[in-house]
Amino acid sequence: MSGKKWILMFLATLALVLALYAGFNIVVDPFGVFGDRFLNWYSYDETNNPRVAKIAYLEKHAEEYDSYIIGSSSAASIDPKELDRYLDARFYNLFVYGCDTKDYRDMANYLFDHCEVKNLVLDIGINEATLYDTGEDKMTSKMHARASGKPIFQFYLEYAFADTRYAVEKLQSRKKDTELPQKFDVFDVGTGTYDKRLRDIEKIGDPDVYEAAHGGDFEVPSGGRKLSRIKECAETVAYIRDLCERHGARLIVIASPVYIGQWEMYTEETLREYKSAIAAETDYYDFSLTPISYDSRYFYDATHFRNAVGSMMLAEIFGNDDVWRPESFGNLVTKKNCGEYLDGLFSKTAETPRENYTTEVPVLLYHHFTDEPSSDMEVTPATFESHMAALAEAGFNAVTTKDMYDYVYRGLELPENPVLITIDDGYRSNYEIAWPILEKTGMKATIFAIGATVGNTEHYKDTDFPITPHFSFDEAREMIASGAVDIQSHTYDMHQWPAYETGDRIRSSVLPFEGESEKDFAAAVTEDTVRYAEISEREFGSPFIALAYPGGKYNDLAEVTVHEAGIPVTFSTKTNSRNILVKGLPQTLYALCRVTVPDYFTPEELIERMSNK
């Protein structure tokens, strides 16, 4: 072979190798740069680099939005859908990793050059005054060229010839993908926010349990630090303010909530300087230091506040009194009032006693009432009456699930020594025995009835198998009308009795069948929830708000699915945590623990157990 042919063959082979290399990166597209046409997995792409992937996503979907949120990852807790309702808009959350305000400028420039922008929310925390223009050394931190203004062809070349390990990792992760977020796909694509469905079902009410699980997430460096980029941060705010004014867009600037440990990292002098510098450029809503700053349960970690806190912020800005937030939560800071505001901030903001916004609610569990108990789930009428009388005499006040909901969501107070009495399954003995005793003793109970067996007095559903009688809808309405009983869900038909069912797909709890896909399981849970909601609306005139898992069995996907279906309160049968409700934190109503009360519990033992909670 001649030297010339050899060179041509070598060059052709090299060109083929390079084409295959680039083609592999383009097809798999681990950063979404090229439109992710084949895998269409922007949640993964945005997790790798939101600066690049979100711009690439907007290149295809900009017509779906007319308003945007800019900020660091703490801004992920500002819900675009809530802003949509407040402002009649279509928001997308364009937050990025880190707090480099040069990125905020680039994002704002991109939006006004390429998108319709009616409203812009700029979220700035404390760390924004520590970083500016830190560079783009890694593929995972580069800004999209359409936002940074750098050569677009060079930008695409860099990602076409990126390390193929990024693409290989995406393919490997695809095989491990599930319905719920994992570390490689933490974004909700349509809104641009973090997918916090798993973080938002964890136990956070009991501070001992929460701090044992996440105490290390709130460790911060020692104090006495200064903020080195105040000038650049203020200039960025002014720059974005001017952009909005030129284009006729509404600008809302928010100083986001800060955990007390992070706040105390900096000197009062530098914090005053920072707050004053921002106020000199624009009015802003300051939520940085408020009563919630002292309680870690309002935060995911030292630098990220919870989604529920984001809802509280928006409620304060837009005057929505249906959402609870503490007094002195947020202030509109202007150039004129800044000095006076900061004097009050540093002299008056203090930790609120926890008893002012939290309360413990023990939950007791009964089932069937009979003269001859045969298990721990059955008690005699005499025992039940002695228990209720003892609770009343000891000063315990029975509450309902609606009372608990109103405490958490609206801040309505509960009586002293609250207790929730729950009764599962919906047996007729609840109507014939428990209800009269509740009225006699002045107590109340929530009955979790199984929708498919309401009114079954002789046979199990449509079979010939005998059944312990269950009360009817007419009887349920009688109990509800008395005010002594609240009817909620024990599922419509996910508490089946295997011995009386046919086939091999028997759903005795809110757990998936062996081999059942997550998608099918979630669909089954949703269908069951919707069906119970329909009968609740039809028979009782209102939707149900609470669900007790049959047998206390459920998994994370079930819990997420139930809450996505709009059910705010759930109950387990676990006893590993105290039921401490926290105003403003819906998670404290999730998977509440319950204590089964057997017939052998004396009134004295019950009160002792209750007193120790």
C-alpha positions in Angstrom: 0.0 0.0 0.0 1.4 3.4 -1.0 2.1 6.0 1.6 -0.6 8.3 0.2 -3.3 5.6 0.4 -2.2 4.7 3.9 -2.5 8.4 5.0 -5.9 8.6 3.4 -7.1 5.4 5.1 -5.7 6.6 8.4 -7.5 10.0 8.1 -10.8 8.3 7.0 -10.5 5.9 10.0 -9.8 8.8 12.3 -12.7 10.8 10.9 -15.0 7.7 11.4 -13.8 7.3 15.0 -14.4 11.0 15.8 -17.8 10.8 14.1 -18.8 7.8 16.2 -17.4 9.4 19.3 -19.3 12.6 18.8 -22.4 10.7 17.5 -22.5 8.7 20.7 -22.5 11.8 22.8 -25.0 13.6 20.7 -27.5 10.7 20.6 -27.2 9.9 24.4 -26.9 13.7 25.1 -26.1 13.5 28.9 -26.5 17.3 29.3 -29.5 17.8 27.0 -27.4 20.1 24.8 -28.7 18.7 21.6 -32.3 18.4 22.5 -32.2 14.9 24.0 -34.3 13.7 21.1 -33.8 10.0 21.7 -34.0 9.5 25.5 -36.0 12.7 26.3 -34.7 12.5 29.9 -34.3 16.2 30.9 -34.6 15.4 34.6 -31.3 13.6 34.2 -29.8 16.3 32.0 -30.7 19.1 34.4 -29.3 17.1 37.3 -25.9 17.0 35.5 -25.9 20.7 34.7 -29.1 22.9 35.0 -27.4 25.9 33.4 -27.1 24.1 30.1 -30.0 21.7 30.2 -32.7 24.2 31.3 -31.7 26.6 28.5 -31.8 23.7 26.0 -35.2 22.7 27.4 -36.5 26.3 26.9 -35.2 26.3 23.3 -38.0 23.7 22.7 -40.6 24.8 25.2 -40.3 28.6 25.7 -43.8 29.1 24.3 -45.2 27.3 27.3 -44.0 30.0 29.7 -44.2 33.7 30.2 -42.6 34.3 33.6 -39.5 33.0 35.4 -37.7 32.5 38.7 -33.9 33.1 38.9 -31.7 32.2 41.8 -29.6 29.5 43.4 -30.9 26.0 44.4 -32.7 27.5 47.4 -35.0 29.1 44.9 -36.1 25.6 44.0 -38.6 25.8 46.9 -40.5 28.6 45.2 -43.3 26.8 43.4 -44.0 28.1 39.9 -47.6 26.7 40.0 -48.4 28.8 43.1 -47.0 31.9 41.4 -49.2 31.0 38.3 -52.3 31.2 40.5 -51.2 34.5 42.2 -50.2 36.3 39.1 -52.3 34.5 36.4 -49.0 33.6 34.7 -47.0 30.6 33.4 -43.8 30.4 35.5 -40.7 28.3 35.0 -38.0 28.0 37.7 -34.6 28.7 36.1 -32.6 28.2 39.3 -29.0 26.8 39.0 -26.5 25.2 41.3 -24.4 27.7 43.3 -24.9 31.3 44.1 -22.8 33.1 41.3 -24.8 36.2 40.4 -22.9 36.5 37.1 -25.1 33.4 36.1 -28.2 35.4 37.1 -27.2 38.1 34.7 -26.6 35.7 31.9 -30.0 34.0 32.5 -31.8 37.3 32.6 -30.1 38.3 29.3 -31.1 35.1 27.7 -34.7 35.4 28.8 -35.3 38.9 27.5 -33.5 38.0 24.2 -35.3 34.8 23.5 -38.5 34.5 25.6 -41.6 36.4 26.6 -41.1 37.7 30.1 -44.1 39.2 32.0 -42.8 38.5 35.5 -39.4 37.8 36.9 -38.7 36.6 40.5 -35.2 37.0 41.7 -34.3 35.1 44.8 -31.1 36.0 46.6 -29.8 34.6 49.8 -26.7 35.4 51.8 -24.3 33.3 49.7 -25.0 35.4 46.7 -22.7 38.0 48.3 -19.8 35.6 48.4 -19.4 34.6 44.7 -19.2 36.3 41.4 -18.0 35.0 38.0 -16.2 31.9 39.3 -15.7 30.5 35.8 -16.8 27.4 33.9 -14.1 24.8 34.4 -16.3 21.7 34.3 -18.8 20.4 31.9 -21.2 20.2 34.8 -20.9 23.9 35.6 -20.7 25.6 32.2 -23.3 28.1 31.2 -25.1 27.6 27.9 -23.5 29.6 25.2 -26.9 31.2 24.2 -26.9 32.8 27.7 -23.2 33.5 28.2 -22.6 34.9 24.7 -19.6 32.6 24.0 -19.2 31.1 20.5 -22.1 28.7 20.0 -20.2 26.3 17.6 -17.3 25.9 20.1 -19.9 25.2 22.8 -21.5 22.4 20.8 -18.1 21.0 19.9 -17.1 20.8 23.6 -20.2 18.8 24.4 -20.0 16.6 21.3 -16.5 15.6 22.3 -17.0 15.5 26.0 -15.8 12.5 28.0 -18.0 9.6 26.9 -18.2 8.4 30.6 -21.0 11.0 31.0 -23.0 9.3 28.2 -22.3 5.8 29.5 -23.4 6.8 33.0 -26.7 8.1 31.6 -27.4 4.8 29.9 -26.5 2.9 33.0 -28.7 5.1 35.1 -31.6 4.7 32.7 -31.7 1.0 33.6 -32.0 1.9 37.3 -34.7 4.7 36.8 -37.8 4.5 39.0 -41.0 6.5 39.4 -39.5 8.4 42.3 -36.4 10.6 42.1 -33.0 9.2 42.6 -29.6 11.1 42.9 -29.2 11.1 39.1 -32.6 12.7 38.3 -33.7 15.2 40.9 -35.6 17.7 38.8 -39.3 18.1 37.9 -38.9 19.0 34.2 -42.1 20.9 33.6 -41.6 23.4 36.4 -37.8 23.4 36.7 -37.9 22.8 40.4 -36.3 20.0 42.4 -38.4 16.8 42.7 -38.7 16.7 46.5 -41.4 14.1 46.7 -39.2 11.8 48.8 -37.8 14.5 51.0 -41.3 15.7 51.7 -42.6 12.5 53.1 -39.8 11.9 55.6 -40.6 12.1 59.3 -39.9 15.7 60.5 -42.4 16.4 63.3 -40.5 14.7 66.1 -37.3 16.9 66.4 -35.4 14.0 68.0 -36.1 11.8 65.0 -35.4 14.5 62.5 -32.2 15.7 64.1 -31.0 12.1 64.4 -31.4 11.7 60.7 -30.2 15.1 59.5 -28.4 16.8 62.3 -25.2 16.8 60.3 -26.8 18.7 57.5 -27.0 21.8 59.7 -23.4 22.0 60.8 -21.9 25.3 59.6 -18.5 27.0 60.0 -17.8 29.3 62.9 -19.0 32.9 62.8 -17.2 36.3 62.3 -17.1 36.1 58.5 -17.6 38.9 56.0 -19.3 39.0 52.7 -16.8 39.8 50.0 -19.0 40.3 46.9 -21.7 42.7 48.2 -20.9 45.3 45.5 -21.2 42.8 42.6 -24.4 41.3 44.0 -26.0 44.7 44.3 -24.9 45.6 40.8 -26.5 42.4 39.5 -29.7 43.3 41.1 -29.6 46.7 39.6 -28.8 45.3 36.2 -31.8 42.9 36.3 -34.0 45.7 37.6 -33.0 47.8 34.6 -33.7 45.0 32.2 -37.2 44.5 33.6 -37.9 48.2 33.4 -36.8 48.4 29.7 -39.0 45.5 28.8 -42.0 46.3 30.9 -41.7 43.2 33.1 -42.7 43.0 36.8 -39.7 42.3 39.1 -40.1 40.7 42.5 -36.9 40.4 44.6 -36.9 38.0 47.5 -34.2 37.6 50.2 -34.8 34.0 51.0 -35.1 32.4 54.5 -31.8 31.5 56.3 -31.2 28.9 59.0 -29.9 30.5 62.1 -26.5 28.7 61.9 -25.8 30.2 58.5 -27.0 33.6 59.6 -24.6 33.6 62.5 -21.6 32.8 60.3 -21.5 36.5 59.4 -21.0 39.7 61.4 -23.8 42.1 61.9 -21.8 44.8 60.2 -21.4 42.8 57.0 -25.1 41.7 57.0 -26.3 45.3 57.5 -24.0 46.4 54.6 -25.4 43.7 52.3 -29.1 44.4 53.1 -28.6 48.1 52.7 -26.8 47.7 49.4 -29.7 45.7 47.9 -32.3 48.2 49.3 -30.4 51.0 47.6 -31.1 49.4 44.2 -34.6 48.0 44.6 -37.4 47.2 47.0 -37.3 43.6 48.2 -39.1 41.1 50.4 -36.8 40.0 53.2 -37.5 36.6 54.8 -33.9 36.0 55.8 -34.1 36.0 59.6 -37.6 35.2 61.0 -38.9 33.0 63.9 -38.6 29.9 61.6 -34.9 30.4 61.2 -34.4 28.8 64.7 -36.1 25.5 63.9 -34.3 23.1 61.5 -37.6 21.4 60.6 -38.4 24.3 58.3 -35.2 23.5 56.3 -33.8 20.6 54.3 -30.3 21.6 55.4 -28.5 24.7 56.5 -28.9 26.4 53.1 -32.2 25.1 51.7 -35.6 26.0 53.1 -38.6 23.6 52.6 -41.2 23.9 49.8 -43.8 24.6 52.5 -41.7 27.7 53.5 -41.8 28.8 49.9 -45.6 28.7 50.1 -45.5 30.8 53.3 -43.3 33.4 51.6 -45.7 33.7 48.6 -48.7 33.9 50.9 -47.0 36.8 52.7 -46.2 38.6 49.5 -49.7 38.2 48.1 -51.7 38.5 51.3 -53.1 35.0 51.4 -54.4 34.5 54.9 -55.4 30.9 54.2 -51.7 29.9 54.6 -50.2 30.1 58.1 -47.0 31.9 58.8 -45.6 33.2 62.0 -45.9 36.8 63.1 -43.1 39.0 61.8 -42.6 36.8 58.8 -41.2 38.9 56.0 -41.0 42.6 55.4 -41.0 44.8 52.3 -37.6 46.6 52.6 -37.1 49.9 50.8 -34.4 52.4 50.6 -36.4 54.6 52.9 -37.2 52.1 55.7 -34.1 49.9 55.5 -32.2 51.4 58.4 -35.2 51.2 60.8 -36.0 47.7 59.6 -32.5 46.4 60.2 -32.4 47.9 63.7 -35.5 45.9 64.5 -34.2 42.8 62.7 -31.1 42.7 64.9 -32.7 43.7 68.1 -36.1 42.0 68.1 -35.9 38.8 66.1 -35.7 35.9 68.6 -36.5 32.3 68.8 -40.2 31.6 69.4 -41.0 29.0 72.1 -41.8 25.8 70.3 -45.0 25.3 72.3 -46.4 28.4 70.5 -46.4 26.6 67.1 -46.1 22.9 67.8 -48.3 20.4 69.6 -48.2 16.7 70.2 -51.2 14.6 69.4 -51.2 11.0 70.5 -53.4 8.8 68.3 -55.2 5.7 69.7 -56.4 2.9 67.6 -59.5 0.6 68.1 -61.3 -1.7 65.7 -64.3 -3.8 66.8 -66.4 -3.8 70.0 -67.7 -7.1 71.4 -68.5 -8.8 74.7 -66.0 -11.6 73.9 -62.7 -10.1 72.5 -60.6 -12.6 70.6 -57.6 -10.4 69.7 -55.9 -7.2 70.6 -58.0 -5.5 67.9 -61.2 -6.1 69.9 -62.4 -4.6 73.2 -65.5 -4.9 75.2 -68.0 -2.0 75.5 -67.2 -1.7 79.2 -63.5 -1.3 78.4 -64.0 1.3 75.7 -66.3 3.3 78.0 -63.8 3.2 80.8 -61.1 4.4 78.5 -63.1 7.3 77.1 -64.3 8.3 80.6 -60.7 8.2 81.9 -59.4 10.3 79.1 -62.1 12.9 79.6 -61.6 12.9 83.4 -57.8 13.3 82.9 -58.4 16.4 80.8 -57.7 15.0 77.4 -59.7 16.6 74.6 -60.6 14.6 71.5 -59.9 16.2 68.2 -60.7 15.3 64.5 -58.4 15.0 61.5 -59.9 18.3 60.3 -58.9 20.0 63.5 -55.3 18.7 63.0 -55.4 19.9 59.4 -56.5 23.3 60.4 -53.8 23.6 63.0 -51.0 22.8 60.5 -52.3 24.6 57.4 -54.2 27.6 59.0 -52.7 27.9 62.4 -56.0 27.4 64.2 -55.3 26.3 67.8 -56.1 22.9 69.2 -57.4 22.4 72.7 -55.0 21.5 75.5 -54.1 17.9 75.8 -55.4 16.9 72.4 -55.9 13.2 71.5 -57.2 11.6 68.3 -59.3 8.5 68.8 -59.4 6.3 65.7 -61.4 3.3 64.8 -60.6 1.2 61.7 -62.7 -0.9 59.3 -66.2 0.5 59.8 -67.9 -2.3 61.8 -71.5 -1.9 62.8 -70.3 -2.1 66.4 -68.9 1.4 65.9 -72.4 2.6 65.3 -74.2 0.5 67.9 -71.6 0.6 70.7 -68.8 3.1 70.2 -70.9 6.1 69.0 -73.3 6.1 72.1 -70.2 5.8 74.4 -68.5 8.7 72.6 -71.6 10.9 73.1 -72.0 9.9 76.7 -68.4 10.7 77.6 -68.2 13.8 75.5 -65.4 12.4 73.3 -65.0 12.2 69.5 -63.6 9.7 67.1 -62.5 9.3 63.5 -63.6 6.1 61.8 -61.6 4.9 58.9 -64.2 2.9 56.9 -63.5 0.5 54.0 -65.5 1.9 51.1 -66.3 -1.5 49.5 -67.8 -3.0 52.6 -69.9 -0.1 53.9 -73.4 -1.5 54.4 -72.3 -5.2 54.2 -74.2 -6.7 57.2 -74.3 -10.4 56.2 -71.9 -11.2 53.4 -68.4 -10.2 52.3 -69.0 -7.9 49.3 -70.8 -10.0 46.6 -69.9 -13.4 48.0 -71.6 -15.9 50.2 -69.0 -15.7 52.9 -70.2 -14.3 56.2 -68.9 -11.0 57.4 -68.8 -9.1 60.7 -71.5 -6.5 60.0 -70.4 -3.1 58.8 -72.5 0.1 59.3 -74.3 1.6 56.4 -74.1 5.0 54.8 -77.3 6.1 56.5 -75.8 5.1 59.8 -72.6 6.9 59.0 -74.5 10.1 58.2 -76.3 9.8 61.6 -72.9 9.6 63.4 -71.4 12.5 61.4 -74.5 14.7 62.1 -74.0 14.2 65.8 -70.5 15.8 65.7 -69.1 12.9 67.7 -67.8 11.0 64.6 -65.8 11.8 61.6 -65.6 9.3 58.7 -62.4 9.0 56.7 -60.8 6.4 54.4 -59.4 3.0 55.0 -59.2 2.7 51.2 -62.1 1.9 48.9 -61.0 -1.7 48.2 -57.3 -2.2 49.1 -58.0 -4.0 52.4 -59.3 -7.2 50.9 -59.7 -10.4 52.9 -57.6 -13.0 51.0 -59.6 -16.0 52.2 -62.8 -14.6 50.7 -61.3 -13.3 47.4 -60.8 -15.1 44.1 -57.8 -15.0 41.8 -54.1 -14.4 42.7 -54.2 -10.6 42.6 -55.6 -9.9 46.1 -54.8 -6.4 47.4 -54.8 -6.7 51.2 -52.7 -3.6 51.8 -51.4 -0.5 50.0 -48.3 -2.4 48.8 -47.6 -3.6 45.2 -48.1 -7.1 44.0 -45.0 -9.1 43.3 -43.7 -8.1 39.9 -46.2 -5.2 39.6 -44.7 -2.2 37.9 -44.4 1.1 39.8 -46.5 2.8 37.2 -49.3 0.2 37.5 -49.2 0.3 41.3 -49.4 4.1 41.4 -52.3 4.0 39.0 -54.1 1.5 41.3 -53.6 3.7 44.4 -54.8 6.7 42.5 -57.9 4.9 41.2 -58.8 3.6 44.7 -58.3 7.1 46.2 -60.5 8.7 43.5 -63.2 6.1 43.9 -63.3 6.7 47.7 -63.4 10.5 47.1 -66.4 10.0 44.8 -68.4 8.1 47.4 -67.4 10.5 50.1 -68.7 13.4 48.1 -71.8 11.6 47.1 -72.7 10.1 50.5 -71.3 12.7 52.9 -71.2 15.9 50.8 -67.5 16.5 51.2 -64.2 14.9 50.2 -62.2 12.9 52.7 -58.9 14.3 53.9 -57.3 11.4 55.8 -56.4 7.8 55.0 -55.3 5.1 57.3 -53.2 2.5 55.6 -54.7 -1.0 56.1 -52.5 -3.0 58.5 -50.3 0.1 58.5 -48.6 -1.2 55.4 -47.4 1.2 52.6 -44.3 2.2 50.8 -42.8 5.5 49.7 -44.5 5.4 46.3 -47.9 4.8 47.9 -47.3 7.7 50.3 -46.3 10.0 47.5 -49.2 9.0 45.3 -51.8 9.5 48.0 -50.6 13.0 48.8 -50.4 13.8 45.0 -54.0 12.8 44.9 -54.8 15.6 47.3 -55.1 13.6 50.6 -53.2 15.7 53.3 -53.3 13.3 56.3 -52.2 9.7 56.5 -51.8 7.2 59.3 -49.6 4.2 59.9 -49.5 1.8 62.8 -45.9 2.5 63.6 -44.9 3.7 67.1 -41.4 4.9 66.3 -42.1 8.7 66.5 -44.1 11.2 68.4 -46.9 12.9 66.5 -45.7 16.4 66.8 -47.6 18.8 64.5 -45.8 21.9 63.3 -47.7 24.9 62.0 -46.9 25.4 58.3 -45.4 22.0 57.7 -47.8 19.6 56.0 -45.2 16.7 56.4 -46.1 16.6 60.1 -49.5 15.1 59.1 -47.9 12.3 57.1 -47.8 8.6 58.3 -48.8 9.5 61.8 -48.1 6.9 64.4 -50.9 5.1 66.2 -51.1 3.0 69.4 -53.4 -0.1 69.3 -55.3 -0.2 72.5 -56.1 -3.8 73.6 -58.8 -4.8 76.0 -56.4 -5.6 78.8 -55.3 -2.0 79.0 -56.7 -0.6 82.3 -57.8 3.0 82.3 -54.9 3.8 84.6 -52.4 2.2 82.2 -53.9 4.1 79.3 -53.6 7.4 81.1 -50.0 6.7 82.1 -49.2 5.8 78.5 -50.9 9.0 77.3 -49.1 11.2 79.9 -45.8 9.9 78.7 -47.0 10.3 75.1 
